Amino acid sequence: MKLLFLIPYVFVPPSLGNHNLTFNLLKYVSDRAECDLAILIDNEIDREIVAKRILKEFPNINNIFFFEKPKALIRLLYQIQGCFCGFHPAIARYKSTKLALWLRNCCTIEQYDAIHFDLFYMAQYRQYCPAIPTVLVASDAYSMAANRIRSQTSHWQLAVKYYINELVLKNYERRIYSNFDLVGTVSPIDTQYLSKILPNSTIKTIKIAIASEFLDRPIARSNTPKLLCTFTGGKQVVWEAVGQFLDDCYRRIKPDRPQIQLFLLGRNIQAAKWQKLLGNRSDISLSDRVEDYMSFLSQDWIYIYPQTNGSGLKTKVQQAMAVGLPVVGSPEAFAGLPIQQGKEGFICHSPEEFYRCIDCLLSDRALREQMGRAASDFIRKNFSREVAGAQILELYRETIARYSSTNLENNNVNNESCITPSRSD
């Protein structure tokens, strides 16, 4: 099997959730299929260095093709053009005429068995690959995510913004995703949502593989565990969710356990806003990064995820479970992670449930260890590279076979409809 991967960014090293999806998928697939990569890259990035990094991690990759992302002025023109089509402006950041031309001229069924489109940004290139099986790994249902954020925001200006986002994203999903032979999401909720708006498309849930390095890591257990909460801090609803946790849950825990420490780790932190929320409290630490996240995670934490917005599988939750931490989270925290309540984690629907579950774990070291082991076993069984990789390879094969079968049926219909006139002597 020979595959072409269209990737919107440099994914080595894997620093984000979607990077992890691509990285771990390729770790498995590139050892079992011939793979070429076409990667969009910023102009200032050294392509030779990036290629060396990729080949160090994936020595079996055949070819790597780089295509430059549009510069500021060109990107603005693409955004204006996209607005007339009702598309989200973010898509313009990944529009490359050179990549489009290359796909049109070079990608044929004779050259590749299938093309893997990584994330919704790359779906725009489907039109340049008309005669080849195509798989879009969309990751999340982004219009659903916008809908959730809109429904939770208390500011009407933000609600209008997210409503517009929802409309343009849904328009893109309906118009572009329907052209793919297979669309993959990382959570059953996202799959169900896209299946409703794309009833004639094949939508499947795919697994995000976990790196083996997260499994079987020793944790230095203690009698005084700490609380860890991670988040992406750029959105108002996230700030409000963490604030609610502090007010309704952590505030009740602290008086009975004055030595407890809470660590908040988030991306896109707006320092002034968070400082106003936290004040000068010495028991709460806030940071936007740590040097070695894997080692940082391998401490005696109780991992907390109070957010209820967004979509898709939460890779930070998955990683915490893999390491062996007990996780307390909202239902959205465990999207795509069908755990058993109370065994592999605690699913909480209210601040009161958060408080009771965290208090229970703080009081019972044996329970923390037992739940952590069960969580790690759950991730190993369901999301190892071997399990997730075998699934995506099978989906490639099914898509290729379905495409070939459909083409054969169409050819037979065309042949039957062609009537050869009889000749009379």
JOGIFEN-V133992 format. One line per field, one symbol per residue. phi: phi as a letter, one per 20 degrees, with the letter a starting at -180 (. if undefined). psi: psi as a letter, one per 40 degrees, with the letter a starting at -180 (. if undefined). burial: # if it has 24 or more other ideal C-beta (glycine too) atoms within 12 Angstrom, else .. A space follows every 10 residues. Layout:
BEGIN
phi=???
psi=???
burial=???
END
This chain:
BEGIN
phi=.dcdddcebf dcffdcgfff gfgfffgeff ecbfcdddce bffeefffff ffffffecfe ffccddcfff fgffffffff ffffemdfff fffdecffff ffffedecff ecfadedemf geffegfecf cbfccdefmd efffffffff fdfedfffff gfffgfffff ffffeeffee fbcdcdbgff ffffffecfe dedcedeefd ffffelefdf fbecfddccd adeedgffgf fffffffecf fefggecfef cdddcbelfe gffffffemd feecdcbdac fcfffgfede edeccefcen bmeefffgff fffoefddbf gffdgncfee gnddrdeddb gffgffffff ffecfffgff ffffffffff fdcfgfffff fffffgffff ffffffffff ffffffeeee ffddf
psi=hhihhhheih ehigeidddd ddddddddde eeihhihhhh iidehhdddd dddddddgee hcihhhhhii iddddddddd ddddefihdd ddefhhdddd ddddddhidd didihhhhid dedeedeegd fihhhhgeci gddddddddd eeiehddddd dddddddddd dddddddeei dhhhiehddd ddddddegde ihhihihhih hddeifhhhg iiegiihhhi iheeiddddd dddddddecd dddddegeei hhhhhiifhh ddddddddaf heehihieii dgdddddfig ihhhgeieaa iahhdddddd dddfihhhii dddeheggih hedeihhhei dddddddddd ddegdddddd dddddddddd defidddddd dddddddddd dddddddddd ddddddehhh iihi.
burial=########## ##.#.##### ########## ..#.###### #........# ...#..##.. #.#####.## ....#..##. .#....#### ######..## .##...#... .######### ######.##. .######### ########## .##....... .#..##.### ########## ########## #.###.##.. ########## #####.#.#. #...###### ###.###### ######..## ..##..#..# ######..#. ...#..##.. ..##.##... ..#..##### ########## ########## ########## #######.#. ...#####.. #.###.###. ##....###. ######.### .########. #######.## ..#....... .......... .....
END
